[in-house]
């Protein structure tokens, strides 16, 4: 199954919106993968420390309008633009 760029963009924006809405839960959440998940080939899309793995839509890099703060990816200021993952994924499961 192939996902269009718009599908990836929509999911990425949903993840960001939900992350922002659950800001108070960020400290309580388990960040990272269990050993079982790692053995199963799971990958984290966001490490809570950097913007690595993300880029602006139709760009090679992510703009300065996106920062990592308190373990969350935040949009700061106008003109940050939409972001997508640098990799393309055929299958994924969203877990928040």
Z-matrix of the N, CA and C atoms (Angstrom, degrees):
N
C 1 1.449
C 2 1.524 1 107.97
N 3 1.302 2 116.62 1 130.84
C 4 1.465 3 121.71 2 178.04
C 5 1.518 4 109.85 3 -108.36
N 6 1.308 5 115.88 4 139.75
C 7 1.454 6 121.69 5 177.77
C 8 1.520 7 108.58 6 -107.14
N 9 1.298 8 115.54 7 139.58
C 10 1.460 9 119.73 8 177.60
C 11 1.524 10 109.71 9 -74.93
N 12 1.302 11 115.85 10 164.31
C 13 1.462 12 120.92 11 176.98
C 14 1.516 13 110.41 12 -59.05
N 15 1.315 14 116.74 13 -36.53
C 16 1.470 15 119.74 14 178.86
C 17 1.522 16 111.18 15 -66.08
N 18 1.342 17 118.11 16 -36.88
C 19 1.462 18 120.74 17 177.35
C 20 1.524 19 110.48 18 -62.34
N 21 1.327 20 116.30 19 -45.87
C 22 1.465 21 120.90 20 179.19
C 23 1.520 22 110.05 21 -63.25
N 24 1.311 23 116.90 22 -41.37
C 25 1.460 24 121.62 23 178.73
C 26 1.522 25 110.84 24 -61.24
N 27 1.309 26 116.76 25 -45.36
C 28 1.474 27 120.16 26 -179.80
C 29 1.525 28 111.31 27 -61.72
N 30 1.326 29 116.51 28 -45.08
C 31 1.463 30 119.82 29 179.59
C 32 1.525 31 110.10 30 -64.63
N 33 1.325 32 117.25 31 -42.33
C 34 1.468 33 120.73 32 179.36
C 35 1.521 34 111.47 33 -60.29
N 36 1.314 35 116.13 34 -44.76
C 37 1.464 36 119.79 35 179.59
C 38 1.522 37 111.32 36 -66.44
N 39 1.325 38 116.49 37 -35.76
C 40 1.463 39 119.99 38 176.90
C 41 1.528 40 110.46 39 -63.60
N 42 1.321 41 116.33 40 -43.99
C 43 1.463 42 120.61 41 178.67
C 44 1.522 43 110.57 42 -59.43
N 45 1.301 44 116.60 43 -44.65
C 46 1.465 45 120.88 44 -179.68
C 47 1.520 46 110.92 45 -64.67
N 48 1.327 47 116.80 46 -44.15
C 49 1.465 48 120.31 47 -179.47
C 50 1.522 49 111.04 48 -62.41
N 51 1.316 50 116.81 49 -44.02
C 52 1.463 51 120.23 50 -179.46
C 53 1.524 52 110.17 51 -68.08
N 54 1.334 53 117.02 52 -39.49
C 55 1.465 54 120.03 53 177.74
C 56 1.519 55 110.90 54 -60.07
N 57 1.321 56 115.52 55 -42.43
C 58 1.461 57 119.71 56 179.47
C 59 1.532 58 110.65 57 -66.62
N 60 1.311 59 117.29 58 -39.99
C 61 1.461 60 121.10 59 -179.23
C 62 1.525 61 111.48 60 -66.74
N 63 1.316 62 116.88 61 -29.69
C 64 1.461 63 121.33 62 -178.13
C 65 1.524 64 112.50 63 -100.98
N 66 1.311 65 116.48 64 27.70
C 67 1.461 66 121.91 65 -176.97
C 68 1.529 67 112.53 66 -49.68
N 69 1.300 68 117.47 67 -42.14
C 70 1.458 69 120.96 68 -177.86
C 71 1.513 70 113.31 69 -66.64
N 72 1.320 71 117.82 70 -20.37
C 73 1.454 72 121.24 71 -178.95
C 74 1.521 73 112.92 72 -90.79
N 75 1.321 74 117.35 73 -7.51
C 76 1.464 75 120.96 74 -173.65
C 77 1.525 76 112.55 75 -59.36
N 78 1.316 77 117.78 76 -39.25
C 79 1.456 78 120.43 77 -178.53
C 80 1.518 79 112.14 78 -69.06
N 81 1.319 80 116.99 79 -28.49
C 82 1.451 81 121.01 80 -177.51
C 83 1.521 82 112.67 81 -86.49
N 84 1.317 83 117.10 82 -18.55
C 85 1.460 84 121.13 83 -174.41
C 86 1.524 85 110.98 84 -74.61
N 87 1.315 86 114.96 85 146.80
C 88 1.463 87 121.01 86 173.91
C 89 1.516 88 107.26 87 -78.54
N 90 1.306 89 116.75 88 122.19
C 91 1.458 90 120.48 89 178.78
C 92 1.518 91 107.62 90 -108.00
N 93 1.291 92 115.52 91 129.40
C 94 1.458 93 121.02 92 -179.71
C 95 1.514 94 110.85 93 117.03
N 96 1.305 95 114.09 94 176.67
C 97 1.453 96 120.99 95 -178.66
C 98 1.520 97 109.99 96 -107.67
N 99 1.305 98 115.76 97 145.50
C 100 1.460 99 119.94 98 173.75
C 101 1.526 100 108.25 99 -73.67
N 102 1.310 101 116.79 100 164.91
C 103 1.467 102 120.36 101 177.82
C 104 1.522 103 110.42 102 -60.06
N 105 1.303 104 116.74 103 -38.06
C 106 1.465 105 121.49 104 178.42
C 107 1.527 106 111.32 105 -63.06
N 108 1.327 107 116.56 106 -42.43
C 109 1.465 108 120.68 107 178.66
C 110 1.526 109 110.94 108 -65.40
N 111 1.332 110 116.20 109 -40.70
C 112 1.467 111 119.95 110 178.17
C 113 1.525 112 110.67 111 -61.62
N 114 1.340 113 116.43 112 -45.25
C 115 1.465 114 120.30 113 178.71
C 116 1.523 115 110.98 114 -63.02
N 117 1.329 116 116.63 115 -30.60
C 118 1.459 117 121.43 116 -179.98
C 119 1.520 118 113.91 117 -79.23
N 120 1.339 119 117.39 118 -2.27
C 121 1.457 120 120.79 119 176.78
C 122 1.519 121 115.00 120 88.74
N 123 1.338 122 117.48 121 11.55
C 124 1.466 123 120.48 122 179.43
C 125 1.517 124 110.04 123 -68.65
N 126 1.331 125 116.04 124 150.69
C 127 1.461 126 122.30 125 177.52
C 128 1.521 127 109.22 126 -131.26
N 129 1.333 128 115.63 127 140.10
C 130 1.457 129 120.75 128 174.40
C 131 1.526 130 108.31 129 -81.86
N 132 1.327 131 116.99 130 136.07
C 133 1.460 132 120.17 131 176.02
C 134 1.525 133 111.36 132 -84.81
N 135 1.317 134 116.77 133 -26.72
C 136 1.465 135 121.19 134 -178.49
C 137 1.516 136 108.40 135 -138.16
N 138 1.333 137 116.62 136 127.47
C 139 1.463 138 120.90 137 -176.57
C 140 1.523 139 114.17 138 -91.02
N 141 1.330 140 117.64 139 -4.87
C 142 1.454 141 120.83 140 179.90
C 143 1.519 142 113.95 141 78.30
N 144 1.343 143 116.99 142 2.70
C 145 1.465 144 120.92 143 -176.36
C 146 1.523 145 113.80 144 -125.33
N 147 1.331 146 116.73 145 -26.72
C 148 1.464 147 119.70 146 -174.82
C 149 1.527 148 110.28 147 -147.92
N 150 1.320 149 115.20 148 172.55
C 151 1.467 150 120.60 149 176.44
C 152 1.528 151 110.81 150 -94.92
N 153 1.323 152 116.06 151 12.44
C 154 1.462 153 119.84 152 178.87
C 155 1.528 154 109.77 153 -57.45
N 156 1.319 155 115.69 154 134.90
C 157 1.458 156 120.30 155 -179.91
C 158 1.518 157 113.74 156 94.04
N 159 1.322 158 116.79 157 -0.34
C 160 1.463 159 121.79 158 -179.45
C 161 1.524 160 109.86 159 -125.36
N 162 1.311 161 115.81 160 151.43
C 163 1.458 162 122.06 161 176.56
C 164 1.520 163 108.05 162 -150.30
N 165 1.307 164 115.55 163 162.13
C 166 1.464 165 119.22 164 174.06
C 167 1.523 166 109.20 165 -73.34
N 168 1.309 167 115.16 166 148.53
C 169 1.458 168 121.81 167 176.46
C 170 1.525 169 108.98 168 -57.88
N 171 1.309 170 117.11 169 131.33
C 172 1.468 171 124.69 170 -179.31
C 173 1.531 172 112.19 171 62.49
N 174 1.326 173 116.87 172 34.62
C 175 1.463 174 122.39 173 177.74
C 176 1.523 175 108.68 174 -145.99
N 177 1.327 176 116.49 175 161.51
C 178 1.463 177 121.46 176 177.91
C 179 1.520 178 112.90 177 -87.69
N 180 1.335 179 117.08 178 -16.34
C 181 1.463 180 120.28 179 -174.92
C 182 1.526 181 109.98 180 -135.98
N 183 1.309 182 114.91 181 173.80
C 184 1.462 183 120.92 182 178.58
C 185 1.530 184 108.27 183 -99.57
N 186 1.310 185 116.80 184 141.71
C 187 1.467 186 121.10 185 -177.34
C 188 1.525 187 111.44 186 -75.24
N 189 1.325 188 115.47 187 165.81
C 190 1.466 189 121.23 188 176.58
C 191 1.521 190 111.66 189 -69.45
N 192 1.326 191 117.01 190 -6.65
C 193 1.460 192 121.36 191 179.03
C 194 1.520 193 113.53 192 -75.97
N 195 1.329 194 116.73 193 -1.93
C 196 1.464 195 122.29 194 177.30
C 197 1.517 196 108.80 195 -119.92
N 198 1.334 197 116.93 196 130.76
C 199 1.464 198 121.60 197 178.71
C 200 1.522 199 109.51 198 -137.01
N 201 1.311 200 115.05 199 157.48
C 202 1.460 201 120.92 200 173.41
C 203 1.515 202 106.91 201 -100.37
N 204 1.325 203 115.56 202 124.39
C 205 1.460 204 121.33 203 -178.56
C 206 1.522 205 108.27 204 -140.06
N 207 1.310 206 116.42 205 126.44
C 208 1.464 207 122.14 206 179.28
C 209 1.527 208 112.00 207 53.39
N 210 1.320 209 116.47 208 38.16
C 211 1.457 210 120.92 209 177.01
C 212 1.515 211 115.50 210 79.65
N 213 1.330 212 116.56 211 6.85
C 214 1.464 213 121.44 212 -178.98
C 215 1.516 214 110.37 213 -119.66
N 216 1.305 215 115.95 214 150.00
C 217 1.455 216 121.95 215 174.97
C 218 1.513 217 107.45 216 -90.71
N 219 1.337 218 116.26 217 118.15
C 220 1.461 219 120.80 218 -174.79
C 221 1.515 220 111.86 219 -120.39
N 222 1.306 221 113.95 220 143.85
C 223 1.464 222 121.21 221 173.29
C 224 1.523 223 106.87 222 -91.07
N 225 1.324 224 116.43 223 126.17
C 226 1.464 225 120.61 224 179.69
C 227 1.519 226 109.08 225 -121.53
N 228 1.288 227 116.33 226 126.57
C 229 1.459 228 121.03 227 178.05
C 230 1.511 229 113.75 228 76.08
N 231 1.308 230 113.67 229 172.39
C 232 1.460 231 120.25 230 179.38
C 233 1.524 232 109.96 231 -82.15
N 234 1.314 233 115.18 232 156.39
C 235 1.454 234 120.29 233 175.54
C 236 1.513 235 115.11 234 78.98
N 237 1.331 236 117.59 235 15.62
C 238 1.465 237 119.95 236 179.13
C 239 1.524 238 110.90 237 -65.71
N 240 1.316 239 116.57 238 -32.11
C 241 1.458 240 121.11 239 179.92
C 242 1.518 241 112.71 240 81.09
N 243 1.313 242 114.85 241 168.32
C 244 1.464 243 121.76 242 178.34
C 245 1.523 244 109.00 243 -82.94
N 246 1.325 245 116.12 244 149.15
C 247 1.457 246 119.32 245 179.42
C 248 1.524 247 110.76 246 -122.17
N 249 1.329 248 113.81 247 155.17
C 250 1.459 249 122.97 248 177.02
C 251 1.527 250 107.48 249 -140.06
N 252 1.316 251 116.39 250 165.92
C 253 1.457 252 119.67 251 176.68
C 254 1.522 253 109.70 252 -73.07
N 255 1.330 254 116.07 253 152.01
C 256 1.461 255 120.07 254 178.39
C 257 1.525 256 111.12 255 -72.86
N 258 1.298 257 116.75 256 -27.67
C 259 1.467 258 122.01 257 178.26
C 260 1.517 259 109.80 258 -96.52
N 261 1.327 260 115.62 259 155.66
C 262 1.458 261 120.40 260 173.65
C 263 1.522 262 107.49 261 -103.83
N 264 1.314 263 115.84 262 140.24
C 265 1.454 264 121.15 263 -177.66
C 266 1.516 265 109.85 264 -120.67
N 267 1.320 266 115.00 265 135.83
C 268 1.453 267 120.13 266 178.73
C 269 1.525 268 110.19 267 -83.28
N 270 1.316 269 116.64 268 -40.07
C 271 1.461 270 122.19 269 -179.93
C 272 1.520 271 108.43 270 -132.54
N 273 1.315 272 116.03 271 142.56
C 274 1.455 273 118.58 272 176.10
C 275 1.516 274 109.60 273 -154.93
N 276 1.313 275 114.69 274 158.50
C 277 1.454 276 122.06 275 175.67
C 278 1.517 277 106.63 276 -129.89
N 279 1.320 278 116.34 277 122.11
C 280 1.456 279 121.53 278 -178.00
C 281 1.518 280 109.27 279 -86.25
N 282 1.312 281 115.87 280 124.99
C 283 1.455 282 121.52 281 178.76
C 284 1.516 283 108.13 282 -129.82
N 285 1.330 284 116.29 283 126.55
C 286 1.461 285 120.79 284 -178.95
C 287 1.507 286 110.88 285 -117.29
